[in-house]
């Protein structure tokens, strides 16, 4: 795992085959296979709870506010739709069945946002508990949770084609100022190659050889391109489940576990976890919880109204639960998703023509041993009998020892956050791939 990025006009890091390279500790562009994927567990991280740049998230709209605005709008439509003669007027709301696509149509290396195209869910998608709750089911009168067509936030203005970019320690793109032939100044992102070297741009800020750039693949996280109204409806559903539960805890990866009338269930829906991620980073708390006491002391930070380093560790787990189990969560993927989701930050890049903000990770640190040192899971373990036959035996194993080979990782800033998320993702993948049937 690379050291934190440094603010510099030299290559800050590179990403190769899903790994993270860096300017300190490892050769830039090296593929990392020692741990690969595992991540921050809520309720344990040894971080000190220092403020992360925002208090209770003031200035960021809660997903609950968006949901309530939808309800108010729908109610207003219902009461104001009649004709003079008292007969009902058919409004014929249009449903949208797909999420926004990930394909970008901007010129490579430019500072202009990628155009959003429509995609539809694949019919043959894996039918398991981690399947995305795709937006767009038809409904009546545009009620919340139905097929909303309007985007809830302006997507970023500085994606280019979502390549691996030169970034500072917080993941903020380091821009290049270019003066065009007519005197106009523009600011463009700087893609890097597999070795971490900044790729050459022409006089208009376009990549000279785009084949050397490394694309950022969002995979299942592309569902985040759905309107924020979709996420707000998901958040409302999660909140109802939390408020109906008798107690709340977390599983080995940091996903929420709810106990209701003696039955334990996990919040494993990718879209629901993405909604929790947005709410926690924007507001610093899981808003709308009617009884905070159902959260144990070790998780009280999730409902205390302040965004701390512990909240960030849980947010990393929520992002992991929303991503592909077999993917890799990288710095570029994390920062690009924050912009797509409209996460409100306190940092700006150097482009005076945009209003993009970025999350300040400067107070965040991740220590794998602190998070996973005592974490255990019960899974099937391959065992060879004395007679040479192979069986799979249900066994309780230590995650830190079995999955991470007792190799610690202490990382800070956005690099630490990406590692925390990637570690959590690996725990989810490990438990999923070795699950005991019927559990």
Secondary structure, DSSP 4 states (H G I P E B T S, - for coil): -PPPP---SS------TT----SSSS-TTPPP-SS-S--PPTTT--------S-SS-TTSPPHHHHHHHHHHHHHHHHHT---TTS------PPP--SEEP----SPTT-SSPPPP-EE---TT---STTS---S----STT-TTS---S-SSPPPS--TTTB-B-B-TTS-B--EEEE-TTS-EEEE--BB-TTSPBPPB-TTS-BS-GGGS-BPP-GGGGGGGS-HHHHHHHHHHHHHHHHH-SEEEE-TTS-EEEEETTEEEE---HHHHHHHHHHHHHHSS-TT-S-GGGB-GGGGGGGSS---HHHHHHHHHHHHHHS-TTS---HHHHHHHHHHHT---SB--S-TT----B---TT-EEEHHHHHTT-EEEEEEEEE-TTS-EEEEEEEEEHHHHTSTT---EEEHHHHHHHHHHHHHHHHHHHHHTPPTT-
